[in-house]
Amino acid sequence: MAASVATSARPHRKVHRVGSIYEPLKLSNLQRDDEPLWEKLDRYYNAVKTTILNYQSPTTGLFPVKTCSTCKEAKVRDSLYCAASAWALSMAYRRIDDDMGRTHELEHSAVKCMRGILYCYMRQADKVEQFKQDPSPSKCLHSVFHVVTGDEVHSYSDYHHLQIDAVSLFLLYLVEMICSGLQIIFNTDEVSFIQNLVFCVERAYRVPDYGMWERGSKYNNGSTELHSSSVGLAKAALEAINGFNLFGNQGCSWSVIFVDLDAHNRNRQTLSSLLPRESRSHNTDAALLPTISYPAFAVDDDALYSQTLDKIVRKLRGKYGFKRFLRDGYRTTNEDKNRRFYKPAEMKLFDGIECEFPIFFIYMMIDGVFRGNSAQVKEYQDLLQPIIFQSYEGHAVIPKYYYVPADFVEAEQNKHGSQKRFPSNSGRDGMVFLCGQALYNIAKLLVDELISPKDIDPIHRYVPRQDQRNVTMRYSNQGPIENDVVIHVALIAESQRLQVFLNTYGIQTQTPQQVEPIQIWPQKELVKAYRFLAVNKKLGLSGRPERPVGCIGTCKIYRILGKTVVCYPIVFDLSDFYLSQDVMLLIDDIKNALQFIKQCWKMQGRPLFLVLIREDNIKGSRFNPVLDMLASFKKGNIGGVKVHVDRLQTLISGAVVEQLDFLRVNEAEIPEFKSFEELELPKHSKVKRQMSTPNVSDLEQQPEINVDEWQLKPTHEVIHKFHDCNCLASQAQLAVILLRREGPDFLAKDENLMDELERIYRRAGSRKLWSVVRLAASLLTKLVDSLAPSITSVLVHGKQVTLGLFGQEEEVISNPLSPGVIQGIIYSRCAPRGGEREAVLQQELVIHIGWIISNNPELFSGMLKIRVGWIVQAMKHELKIRAGDMVAQDIYQLSPSDIKQLLLDVLQPQNTGRSWLNKRQIDGSLNRTPLGFYDRVWQILERTPNGFMVAGTHLPQQPTLSDMTMYEMNFSLLVEDTLKNIVLPEYRQIIVELLMVVSVVLERNPELEFGDELDLDGLMKEAFKDFQKDRGSLEGTEKQNDMEAFYNTPAVGKRGTSSYLTKAVMILLLQGDFKPCKDDPCSVS
């Protein structure tokens, strides 16, 4: 046995090899069926030692990217897989008694590597602190370090370091290894650093990065994208590390890691909406394999997993491995090695000759073992066998990739898969692809049953379907099982007199004093407490960023410095924005929050939901809806969610308790926390419930003054009228005049103009004068809470958002932005003179759209760009349609809850009872397209060498077809960009119909194509001219330039718009050239 150890430690000898370097060698070092366990492990030990551990840095423990002596770079991701390989083999050695110290050596090789990465990371603690505040590519942790010293190697300008998947993979393997019994984290400094890494990873759902291939966008032009692979690994890491003790069995309360479960849930929702796509430019990608399978197992939904895997296999699998993604130029002979970025249209050069990577066959083997799919394991073993090599010592060597040599490129592009590919130089001249070797060793250990999946997945990342109901598992691994949770509800009244008043209606509540010693906190106080989590002055780390605590976080009980604390959800916070003054919207928010908790709660123990009832909630006409909601709580069912109402003291026993022991570390610096206090009112006073006020008349929402006249009057007269006038609508309009003339700091009768506007805002809100409220809110530049998260919700569903007025220039938002930036866009684009109310209305709509797209994404099908200004136009059209011959309601006078309902009505597909004009106006305003529309536009471009033009915007054939692929989201967005200059919604919809017609005509006439640039506006004119001609002869009417009759004509049927459009298209096509067709029956040979 000692001889074998000595053999593995011998220095590497160069041996001259005979034969072509392209020929794979037969693997001679095959196992025997009767081989004893020790000999099997000895063979693996020699392989791991020779092909992996011999290259480990003796100083940092990292592994080099290339195994030649000149390479001094170590990548975090590659080093992690190498450490995992040594750790996996150590798990096998634990099964035998006399291991000759190999278990210790292998375990600590893994520990040394993990601590080496931690050392490199901790030296960049300042970057972690910067990234928490501003997650940008120039403020992130590095992904490549010097293998010997751990120093930085590349600057941000030279290398794309922002790779969230690498940091997430580190956290995931850290938890797996500690859970298996390894000690990696030693002190509180390291615990606080890991906690800060968690803060960074929590925001993965809104941080576009460069991904696993370090190139970001497929076009390799230096731009970042939101990658499913990064979000998925972040989700897996957060699930793994939530509540985990980094000191293992030796730990105490302050070595436990906290995860914001609401942030985790946003990552989960984002991943579900992105898959099976990898990103906007990557329709699918092999980088998804480690996300949906080993090591992350990030997808809970079996159907989504199968759909994603099927797409990867179908589009990327080849004879020699998987392509990374379609049109990947990496290491192809057509790639210019002297340039870092690609030129436009260069992607076409790589079509069909992408390198194939055997490592993904290995991922599929491991996946097969975990899922108990022996047929899959055998299939990929058989595919892998002919393409791996043998090292000088007789160990298997995995080539990094197989490429098409320059001489064979043309033939391969003409017929994909026809040419032989040749391996990269891995395995030659001492070059070994360490990541491939590591995963191969893990796969072989699993296949040979020397380790089980549970050995390398002690935290149960993969849970078979039949075991998912086991409640002893971690909450995050229970999958998408129908959640039948009962939500515990405690009703809290703001004052004692409100409690007495509600009691007369049979509603039992408690006051804050009656629940003592339990304290009730608003969530912002909990945020203040969490600010002290992982503060470390030595490392310059400030702790948890000030992010609000969401619904799931407020459903737990907290033990804070000896106190028992419960929090009421954010929906009950008193907001400065007027949405909180609409009680119907509050009731809707409560129901939505309960639905959300029902779907997402996966912890042991029941969620505790505090309902805070304020006296203001029951004033006037607000009382009955609130009473109905409270009665639903009492019945035990609200909106299909089971609830159980009881005293808070009773409900606490079944709740989840979170201990915030980290506060004891800095107890001297802790500020005073303010709990929610009972309203102190005279004991014998009664709640004055005002009589139900009738709906405010439209007249009261209109100003009494003639605004145009007052624009011309001198300032002193305007001020006098402002103070004498009792009409709030008039006061608001006069304030607008003063604001424009004198500015916001203007004083009138010792009153600041902005303070006066604030007074108008409050009074109008209490009287439900929504038009006045919106005007005042806009003048005060109010910003609604949760605007940035709502926009992020839309973006992660693969949509873009545009803000701006209908018919004017819009601002396109394609990446998450901060609230301040969004506020700047809204008030610069949406608040023109005389139309200031649009700025706050668009904020309302963004909030509603964010909620709807998260809960009913099907309502946005066919809509790729959410153009908020155009949606306002669609809603105005809807109000006109409802009014008929009457004057339409003013959209700005509607209450926020009515606005939300109108939006929902507009989004519902309208199939009956609508004229074609109305239908086209609504669909055109929503920018809705039919199924398969963008694919058909691609097919048109293929047959239109000079591209097409519409509304002054040209979509060229090249470089569009060279750079992009048909199913790519970026192509769909480019088509939308081409249509954006169309002003009339109904005209836009007719153009969409025209493109569908063009596609069908070309499909049925393969011999035809457009010779010149296709002018869609010109085709429309010809079709309309023909329509007028027919209409004139049939009805005897004179020709009119107004196209309304054309827009109101059905699409199909006799003299439908499609027949006129088809005729115009055919005439244009027949004027062009014919392509010869070999099957043409009319051709004469």
Beta strands, then each sheet from edge to edge (+ up, - down):
strand 1: 73-75
strand 2: 144-146
strand 3: 322-323
strand 4: 356-357
strand 5: 389-390
strand 6: 396-397
strand 7: 402-403
strand 8: 422-423
strand 9: 487-493
strand 10: 519-522
strand 11: 557-560
strand 12: 563-568
strand 13: 608-613
strand 14: 637-638
strand 15: 641-645
strand 16: 657-659
strand 17: 747-748
strand 18: 751-752
strand 19: 800-803
strand 20: 811-813
strand 21: 865-867
strand 22: 948-950
strand 23: 953-955
strand 24: 1014-1015
sheet 1: 1+ 2-
sheet 2: 3+ 4-
sheet 3: 5+ 6-
sheet 4: 7+ 8-
sheet 5: 13+ 9+ 15+ 14-
sheet 6: 10+ 12+ 11- 16-
sheet 7: 17+ 18-
sheet 8: 20+ 19- 21-
sheet 9: 23+ 22- 24-
end
